[in-house]
Amino acid sequence: MKSNWVNIQTFQSSEYEIHLPGNLISQYNEAEFIQHGLIKLPLAVKEVEEETDELQNGTELKPYTVLVSSALIKKMFVIEGLPYRMLMNDQTLKLGPVTGILVRNDRFTRKRRKPDIYSRLGGLFAVITLELFSPEEGFTKGKVYHNKKWVETMIPLPEVLFVRCAMSKKRRKTILKEYNERGGLVFNSNVYNKLIVETKVGKTKGLESNIIQSVELKSKKDVLSELDRLGDIIVKPKNGKKGSGIFFVKKVDETYHVYDYRGLKRCNYSVFSKREFLTFLKTINFKSGRYLAQEWVKFIKKNGRPFDLRVYVQKRDQDKWVCSGMMARVAGKKQKITNRSKGGSFFMIDKVFSGYPKSKKQELVKKVSDFCERFCYALDETFPNDHFADVGMDVGIDKNEKVRFMEVNFIAQYQTIRFHDPELFNNLCWLPFIHATEYQGFAVGKQQTNQSDLTKTG
């Protein structure tokens, strides 16, 4: 759909009217409605009486001046001075794009004070805190980047909303219900735990052997059974974060070697007899159904330390998944866990593969990228009623150089990359918003998405 960049000015009127230059009338004269975000109202289109400036051509640098009635401005929460774009969709004139992110707090606006990419995409970009979000009204309070600063104001519900924070199931259900009824789209609409993802996505042909399958533990007997079956296991909480609640068990003859990270930054290593091990297991409430057992897969190492990969996969061109970047998480000295909270460190890919020939490094990176992209397509197929735009995947490479899936993070976090590769960090942050812009029908040209543009933050 062809869009035009416009400069909106207000004229006083109680009618729902928009006055367009003569050379836009043929494109929009059949519009019966106007849409801004998820607010849609009836519309009358008229031609401006004044002669149009010949220099105006509807581009970002030379937008058309359009006049919007004060009644529409007020009712639709249109913000004068924003670099809006305008397009025709069926019988609706759409002002946009209108994109928002839902966050726990407004640190986002403090860390990205000069987000040039927003003006390059056009429209309204809002940061909305969960505490202030009230979708039932059709509008809400948010912070909009306008005139080189963040301004708190009332806005329509964004047509596309990215969820960037955890929330209760009840709150999430309310938001999804409102958006479904109003025709909007919520990206990263649901968060599923490890077991659900493994069980459902693991049925996808070609991915089964890559997934480290989990078994729900309901008793001490289940732990012993998994040890007999697998030899070495990892026990972890179903909804654990940052390596919390994890311990490793290796059965050697009649003894049990336990590497315990529960509540500890460093490993507490113990060797137990069977009786002692059963006593140790009494400290865990298996009846709650919160714990899982997995095969303890040995990943390749860097300088004797195991490492895994955090892979960032994002959607582009409506529904195409692309691996946009990855980092390595390397365990601390003599440690098993790679999480930073347990002594692990982040490194760029080139560093952990520095001892490999270039061709081997490229082969392994491609193998990881291909797997993660296939996994994300399977995610879409497995959960067809949900919408995902970007995820962070945790995978490892075993000693046979096979990619093994560990976990998918539905609320992608990029902050760690900021300190290692600012250019990659900015690309990861902005690409989802480019995808949202295109989803709303506003094409994004190469001049708006080249590397130099995407990495600018002011």
C-alpha positions, 0 to 999 in steps of 0.5 A: 500500500502506498503511503504519504508522509504528512504534516498535520495541522488543526482547524476548528470544527466540530465535524469529523473532517480532513482537508487534503491537497488536490493531488491527494484527493483522488487517492483518498476521496473514497475514505469513509473512516479514519483510523489512528491506532485502534480508534476508528471514526467516520470521516468526510474528506474535502479538498483544501481551498488554498493552493498546495506548495509545489515543493510538497511531494509526500516524502519524509523530507517534504511531507504534504500539509493536511488539515484535521478538524479539532474534533478528530484531533481531540477524539483520536488523540492525534499529536500535531508535529509528529511525522505521521504517514497516511495510507488508504486501506479499503475505505479507511484512511489510516494515520500511523504507524502507531506502535507501543511497547508495554514495560514494567517501568519507564527505564526504556525512555531514560536509556534511549533519549534520542531514538532517531529510528522512530522519526525515520519510521514515522507515526507514533511510538509509545512506551506504556507502563503496565501500571498505567495501561488501561486497554478497556477504554480504547486509549491509555496514557503513555510516553511519546518521543516528540520534539526531541524529548519524551512526553507523557500524554494520552494516546489511542491503543497502539495497533501493534503492542509489544509485551516486554514485561511479565504479568499475571495470567488474568492481566494478560488475558484481559489485554489479549481479549481487548486487542482481539475485539478491537482488531489490534495485534499483541506481539509476544502474546504469551509466555510458555514454560519449558515443559510445554514448549518442549512437549509441543514443539518437540513433536515437529519433524526434524527437531525432535532429536535436538530438544533436551527433553524434560520429565516432570518429577513428582517424587524422589523415586522419579529422580532415581528412575531418571538417573538409572535411565540417563546416568547424568541429569540436571534437576531444575524448576519448571519456571526457573530464572537465572539458573536458580534452583538447579542442581546436577547429579552424576551417578558413579557406581553406588555413589551420587555426585551432586553439584548444587547451585540452589541459592548459591553463586558457586557450586556446592559439591558433595558425594553421597551414598544412596541413603544420604542422597535420599536425605538430600532430596527430602529438601525438595518439594516434588509434590508441587510439580515444579521440578523437571529432570533433563539429560545432562548434555556436555557442551563444547568448551572454551579454555576448559569451561562449558559454554552455550549460546543466547540466539536472538531471532526476529521476524522480518517481512511480515512472517520471515524469521531471521537470526539477528545475532548471538552471544556466548555464555561461558561458565566460570572456572570449575563451574557447570552453569553459564548464567552470569548470576552463577559466575558465568560471563558473556562473550561475542561469538568470535571470541569463543570460536577464536581457536577454530578455523574460519570455515569451522566457525562459519559452519557452526554458526550457520548450524545454530542459526538454521536450527533456531529459525526452524524452531521459530517457524515451528513455534508459530505452527504450534501456537497459531493463536499467538503472535511472536516477533522476537525471542531469545533462544538458549542452545548449546552445541554438544561434543558431536557438534549437534545443536541442542535446544535448552529454552526459549525466552519469550520476553527478549532482553538485549541489555547485556549486548549493549556493553559488548557490541552497541551496533548489534544492540541497536539493530536488535532493538529497532528491527522489531519496530520496523517489522511492526511498521510494515505489518501496519501497511507502511513500507520501510525502504532501504534508506530507512533500514540501512546499517548506519540508520539503525545504529544511530541513537542520537 
